[in-house]
C-alpha cells in the first residue's frame, strides 16, 4: 500500500485483524542505502501501474508510527 494512502483508510475487504504494511523507501543496490520514494509510478510494474483499489476510509486520519 502506498505510504501516502495508509493513514486515510484500509483496503476494502481486507481483514481487520491483519496488519497492513506500507513502503516509504526503496533500496539502492549501488549505494547500499534506502531512498524515499518520490514518484510512486516509477516503482510499480506496468501491469499494475494504472490499477486502483477501493478503500474503507477512517473517520479521522490515523497517525503514522514507525
SETOR-527567 format. One line per 4 residues: number of its first residue (from 1); their letters; for each residue x, y, z of N, C-alpha, C, O. Coordinates in pm, whole numbers. Example, Ala and Ser with C-alpha at 12.3 -4.5 7.8 and 13.67 -1.06 7.14 Angstrom:
2
1> as> 1319/-569/780/1230/-450/780/1320/-330/780/1424/-332/846; 1285/-225/708/1367/-106/714/1290/3/787/1341/114/804
REM end
This chain:
66
1> xxxx> 85/-117/0/0/0/0/90/123/0/195/126/64; 47/223/-71/124/347/-77/129/413/61/30/416/134; 242/465/94/265/534/220/168/652/235/121/680/346; 140/721/126/55/840/131/-92/808/154/-169/898/191
5> xxxx> -134/683/133/-275/647/150/-303/573/279/-419/560/319; -200/524/344/-217/438/461/-298/502/572/-385/438/630; -272/627/602/-339/691/716/-484/729/686/-556/771/777; -528/716/563/-664/756/526/-765/642/538/-884/668/558
9> xxxx> -720/517/526/-813/405/533/-746/272/507/-624/264/490; -828/166/503/-779/31/476/-837/-17/343/-944/28/303; -767/-107/275/-823/-163/152/-956/-234/183/-965/-308/280; -1056/-211/101/-1188/-270/123/-1178/-422/119/-1116/-480/29
13> xxxx> -1240/-486/217/-1242/-631/224/-1120/-692/292/-1114/-814/308; -1025/-611/330/-905/-662/398/-941/-690/543/-996/-603/610; -911/-810/594/-949/-845/732/-893/-746/835/-775/-713/831; -978/-700/928/-933/-601/1027/-826/-655/1123/-751/-576/1181
17> xxxx> -818/-786/1139/-719/-842/1231/-582/-860/1166/-487/-902/1232; -570/-830/1037/-443/-842/965/-375/-706/958/-441/-603/946; -244/-707/966/-166/-583/956/-153/-541/810/-146/-624/720; -149/-409/789/-124/-353/657/19/-300/658/57/-221/744
21> xxxx> 98/-344/561/236/-299/550/248/-197/439/189/-212/332; 324/-94/464/343/12/365/491/29/336/577/-14/412; 517/93/224/655/114/184/677/263/160/602/327/86; 778/317/224/811/458/211/942/479/135/968/587/82
25> xxxx> 1024/374/130/1157/386/70/1186/266/-20/1120/162/-11; 1284/283/-105/1333/171/-186/1484/162/-168/1551/260/-136; 1534/42/-190/1676/15/-165/1757/43/-291/1722/-3/-399; 1865/118/-276/1957/147/-385/2073/49/-373/2155/58/-282
29> xxxx> 2079/-46/-467/2182/-151/-461/2322/-99/-489/2420/-157/-443; 2333/9/-563/2465/64/-594/2526/137/-475/2647/127/-451; 2443/211/-402/2493/290/-289/2467/223/-154/2508/275/-50; 2399/109/-155/2369/33/-33/2296/117/72/2333/118/189
33> xxxx> 2192/188/27/2114/267/122/1970/278/75/1938/243/-39; 1884/325/163/1743/344/131/1718/487/87/1774/581/144; 1634/503/-15/1594/635/-63/1443/646/-55/1371/553/-92; 1394/760/-8/1249/781/-5/1194/783/-146/1257/836/-238
37> xxxx> 1074/725/-162/1011/719/-293/943/853/-320/859/896/-241; 980/918/-428/921/1047/-465/811/1028/-569/708/1095/-562; 832/940/-664/735/914/-770/695/767/-765/773/679/-803; 574/740/-716/531/602/-697/518/527/-829/546/407/-833
41> xxxx> 478/594/-934/458/525/-1062/587/460/-1111/581/356/-1177; 700/517/-1081/827/460/-1127/862/331/-1053/948/255/-1099; 799/305/-940/830/186/-861/739/68/-892/765/-44/-848; 633/93/-967/535/-12/-993/555/-76/-1129/595/-10/-1224
45> xxxx> 527/-207/-1139/530/-272/-1270/422/-214/-1361/319/-166/-1313; 443/-219/-1491/348/-162/-1588/208/-218/-1572/110/-145/-1586; 195/-349/-1545/63/-412/-1541/-23/-368/-1422/-144/-388/-1426; 34/-310/-1320/-46/-264/-1206/-41/-112/-1188/-105/-59/-1097
49> xxxx> 31/-45/-1271/51/100/-1256/-81/178/-1262/-97/275/-1188; -173/138/-1347/-300/211/-1364/-412/156/-1277/-520/215/-1273; -391/45/-1207/-496/-15/-1124/-509/61/-993/-412/117/-942; -630/61/-940/-656/123/-812/-740/26/-730/-790/-72/-785
53> xxxx> -756/50/-604/-836/-36/-519/-926/50/-433/-893/164/-400; -1042/-7/-396/-1136/66/-312/-1088/61/-168/-1023/-34/-125; -1123/167/-95/-1080/175/44/-1197/205/136/-1291/275/98; -1191/151/257/-1282/189/363/-1211/300/441/-1112/275/510
57> xxxx> -1262/421/428/-1195/538/487/-1220/545/638/-1328/508/685; -1122/594/712/-1136/616/856/-1212/746/878/-1214/834/792; -1277/757/996/-1345/882/1032/-1244/996/1041/-1270/1108/996; -1129/967/1101/-1020/1064/1110/-892/995/1067/-874/876/1095
61> xxxx> -802/1066/1000/-676/1003/958/-597/949/1077/-593/1010/1184; -536/832/1057/-452/772/1162/-316/839/1166/-268/891/1065; -255/836/1283/-118/886/1295/-23/774/1257/-45/658/1291; 83/811/1188/183/713/1146/276/682/1262/313/770/1340
65> xx> 314/554/1273/416/516/1370/512/421/1301/472/335/1223; 639/436/1332/742/354/1267/795/251/1362/882/172/1326
REM end
